[in-house]
Amino acid sequence: MDPFIGTEALATGLVNRYRLATRYEAIYRNVYIPRGQALTPAQKARAAWLWSGRKATAVGVSAAALHGSRWIDSRLPAELNQRSQHRTRGIVLHSDALSPDETRVIHGIPASTPARTAFDLGRRHGRTLAVIRVDALLQATDLKLCDVESLAGRHRGVRGVVQLREVVELADEGAESPQETRTRLVLSDAGLRPTQTQINVFARSGKHIGRIDMGWPQWLVGVEYDGQQHWTDPAIRARDVDRQAELEASGWRLVRVSAEMLRYRPHTIVERSRAALRAAGARI
């Protein structure tokens, strides 16, 4: 159930005071949800907007959630743009000047455009998280990185714009998980940025063998991040073994990356990728 304004629900007869007090809880002042309901980031964005009296604009992670971005931590506070000093727990308020072409309405809620959202997220909270969030926006929307660059040019001198330019350079619409983004960044930082993401591979017969997370098609070298299910689910593991055999039969060299490797041994990812590229004939 979506959040609602308590006084409005009482006035229209949707609930009475007893039900409001016993079956619902206030997440923000006068904004209610069913007791025990866990809010999605998009629902939290709506609740915060209702708290503002329907006057604020959703920005940052709240705008990203409304645009359909995935991988947003539901524990994060909502983000609004509102020129007000009044604050409340669970909502981060910004007071940026937003041009008319930097906002749009999503499901009735004013929100920053994908480009403006990427502009804001890309200059905050550290490079890796910023790239993850911009990658997610690229996946979810029609965002064009050139539009983010245009905003950076328009807002010269804004805090974090140096990081933003690096984030735009590193972002890639092909990342299908935060771990894929992190893997790509490990390689990029070592001077081995993959030239393509989500590489479709076909056998000579035309059969689609599979899709590789990232790699260098010109050298038939691919890198894949394997989530926990790839190591613990016997059925998935069996399919992975068969798929890898088909890929290798087609001439591909694969570097498999685990969560443990990504977290504790990123140098191993670099070393194995470099070795695979050199074995394929790349001069690196």
C-alpha positions in Angstrom: 0.0 0.0 0.0 1.3 3.5 -0.9 1.8 6.1 1.8 -1.0 8.5 2.4 -1.8 11.7 4.3 -3.6 10.9 7.5 -5.8 14.0 7.7 -6.9 13.5 4.1 -7.8 9.9 4.7 -9.9 10.9 7.7 -11.6 13.7 5.9 -12.7 11.4 3.0 -13.7 8.6 5.3 -11.2 6.1 4.1 -10.2 5.4 7.7 -11.4 6.4 11.1 -9.3 7.6 14.0 -9.2 4.2 15.7 -8.1 2.4 12.6 -5.5 5.1 11.8 -4.1 4.8 15.3 -4.1 1.0 15.5 -3.5 -0.3 11.9 -1.1 2.4 10.5 2.0 4.2 11.6 3.4 7.6 10.8 6.6 7.4 8.8 6.8 11.2 8.7 4.5 13.8 10.3 0.9 13.1 9.1 2.1 10.5 6.5 1.1 7.0 7.2 1.8 3.4 6.0 0.4 0.1 7.3 2.1 -1.1 10.4 5.1 -3.3 9.7 5.2 -2.5 6.0 8.7 -2.2 4.6 8.9 0.7 2.1 10.6 0.5 -1.2 12.8 3.5 -2.1 10.2 4.7 -4.5 7.5 4.5 -1.9 9.7 6.3 0.6 10.2 9.0 -2.1 6.4 9.4 -2.3 6.0 9.5 1.4 8.6 12.3 1.7 7.0 14.3 -1.1 3.6 14.0 0.7 5.4 15.2 3.9 6.5 18.3 2.0 2.9 19.2 1.3 3.4 18.0 -2.3 5.7 21.0 -2.8 9.2 19.5 -3.0 11.0 17.8 -5.8 12.5 14.3 -5.5 16.2 14.3 -6.2 19.2 12.0 -5.6 18.4 8.4 -4.7 14.7 9.2 -4.4 14.6 10.5 -8.0 16.6 7.5 -9.1 14.1 5.2 -7.4 11.2 6.9 -9.2 13.1 6.5 -12.5 13.3 2.8 -11.9 16.9 2.4 -10.8 17.7 -0.8 -9.0 20.2 -1.6 -6.2 19.1 1.3 -4.0 19.5 0.5 -0.3 16.0 0.8 1.2 17.5 2.0 4.5 18.7 5.2 2.9 16.8 8.4 3.7 14.6 10.0 1.1 16.1 13.0 -0.7 14.1 16.2 -1.6 14.9 19.5 -3.1 13.1 22.2 -1.1 14.1 25.7 -0.1 13.2 25.2 3.5 15.1 25.1 6.8 12.5 22.8 8.3 13.9 19.3 8.6 12.8 15.9 9.8 14.4 12.5 10.5 14.7 10.2 7.5 14.7 13.0 4.8 17.7 14.7 3.4 16.9 18.2 2.1 18.8 20.0 -0.6 18.2 23.6 -1.7 19.7 23.6 -5.2 18.4 25.8 -8.0 16.7 23.5 -10.5 16.0 24.7 -14.0 12.6 23.8 -15.6 14.5 21.4 -18.0 16.1 19.6 -15.0 12.8 18.3 -13.7 9.9 16.1 -14.9 6.8 14.6 -13.3 6.9 10.8 -12.6 3.7 9.2 -11.4 2.5 12.6 -10.3 5.7 13.5 -8.3 8.1 16.2 -9.5 11.6 14.7 -9.8 14.9 15.6 -11.2 15.5 14.3 -14.8 17.8 11.3 -15.3 20.5 13.7 -16.4 20.1 15.9 -13.4 19.9 12.9 -11.1 23.1 11.5 -12.5 24.7 14.9 -12.1 23.8 14.9 -8.4 24.6 11.3 -7.7 27.8 11.4 -9.7 29.4 14.1 -7.6 28.6 12.7 -4.1 29.5 9.8 -1.8 32.8 8.6 -3.4 33.6 7.5 -6.9 32.7 3.8 -6.8 29.2 4.3 -5.3 28.7 7.2 -7.7 29.6 5.0 -10.8 27.3 2.2 -9.5 24.4 4.6 -9.2 25.0 6.2 -12.6 25.3 2.7 -14.2 21.9 1.9 -12.7 20.4 5.0 -14.1 21.8 4.2 -17.5 20.2 0.7 -17.2 16.8 2.1 -16.2 16.3 5.2 -18.3 17.1 6.9 -21.6 19.9 8.8 -19.9 22.7 10.0 -22.2 26.1 10.8 -20.6 26.5 13.7 -23.0 23.6 15.3 -21.2 25.3 14.9 -17.9 28.5 16.5 -19.3 26.4 19.4 -20.6 25.0 20.0 -17.1 28.6 19.8 -15.7 29.5 22.6 -18.1 26.4 24.6 -17.1 27.2 24.3 -13.4 30.9 25.0 -13.4 32.4 25.3 -9.9 29.8 23.1 -8.2 31.2 20.9 -5.5 32.1 17.5 -6.7 32.2 18.3 -10.4 35.8 16.9 -10.7 34.6 13.5 -9.5 31.6 13.7 -11.7 33.7 14.1 -14.8 35.6 10.9 -13.9 32.3 9.1 -13.1 30.9 10.0 -16.5 34.1 8.7 -18.2 33.9 5.4 -16.3 30.1 4.8 -16.4 28.7 2.0 -18.6 25.1 1.1 -19.4 26.0 -2.6 -19.6 26.5 -3.2 -15.8 23.8 -5.4 -14.5 24.8 -5.4 -10.9 26.9 -3.3 -8.5 29.5 -6.2 -8.5 29.9 -6.0 -12.2 30.5 -2.3 -11.9 33.1 -2.9 -9.2 34.8 -5.6 -11.3 35.0 -3.2 -14.3 36.5 -0.5 -12.1 39.2 -2.8 -10.8 40.2 -3.6 -14.3 39.9 0.1 -15.5 42.1 1.3 -12.6 44.8 -1.2 -13.7 44.7 0.1 -17.3 42.6 -2.8 -18.5 39.2 -1.3 -19.1 37.0 -3.8 -20.9 36.1 -2.6 -24.4 32.6 -4.0 -24.3 30.0 -5.1 -21.8 27.3 -7.7 -22.2 28.9 -9.5 -25.1 26.6 -11.9 -26.9 28.5 -15.0 -28.2 27.3 -17.2 -31.0 28.6 -20.5 -32.2 29.4 -21.0 -35.9 26.0 -22.7 -36.3 24.4 -19.4 -35.2 23.3 -20.8 -31.8 23.4 -18.3 -29.0 25.9 -19.7 -26.5 25.5 -16.9 -23.9 26.3 -13.4 -22.8 29.6 -12.5 -21.1 29.5 -9.6 -18.6 32.5 -7.7 -20.0 35.7 -8.3 -21.9 37.7 -7.7 -25.1 35.9 -9.3 -28.1 38.8 -8.6 -30.4 41.0 -10.9 -28.2 38.2 -13.3 -27.3 38.8 -12.7 -23.6 35.9 -12.3 -21.2 35.4 -11.5 -17.5 32.4 -12.7 -15.5 31.3 -11.9 -12.0 29.6 -15.0 -10.4 27.2 -14.3 -7.6 26.8 -16.7 -4.7 24.2 -18.7 -6.5 26.7 -19.6 -9.2 28.8 -21.4 -6.5 26.1 -22.8 -4.2 23.2 -23.8 -6.5 24.0 -27.2 -8.2 21.7 -26.6 -11.1 23.1 -23.1 -11.9 26.6 -24.5 -11.4 26.0 -27.3 -13.9 24.7 -24.9 -16.5 27.7 -22.7 -15.9 30.1 -25.6 -16.5 28.4 -26.5 -19.8 28.2 -22.9 -20.9 31.9 -22.3 -20.2 32.8 -25.4 -22.2 30.9 -24.1 -25.2 32.5 -20.7 -24.9 36.0 -22.2 -24.7 35.2 -24.4 -27.7 34.5 -21.1 -29.5 37.9 -19.8 -28.6 37.0 -17.6 -25.6 39.2 -17.4 -22.5 37.2 -16.6 -19.4 38.2 -15.0 -16.1 35.7 -15.9 -13.3 35.3 -13.5 -10.4 33.9 -14.3 -7.0 32.7 -12.0 -4.2 35.7 -13.1 -2.1 38.1 -12.3 -4.9 36.5 -8.9 -5.6 36.6 -7.9 -2.0 39.9 -9.3 -0.8 42.0 -10.1 -3.9 41.3 -7.6 -6.7 44.9 -8.0 -7.8 44.1 -11.6 -8.8 41.4 -10.3 -11.2 43.9 -8.0 -12.8 46.6 -10.6 -13.0 44.4 -13.3 -14.5 42.9 -10.9 -17.0 46.3 -9.6 -18.1 47.6 -13.2 -18.5 44.5 -14.1 -20.6 45.0 -11.1 -22.9 48.7 -11.8 -23.3 48.0 -15.5 -24.1 45.5 -14.2 -26.8 48.2 -12.0 -28.3 47.5 -8.6 -26.8 50.6 -6.5 -26.1 50.0 -5.1 -22.7 
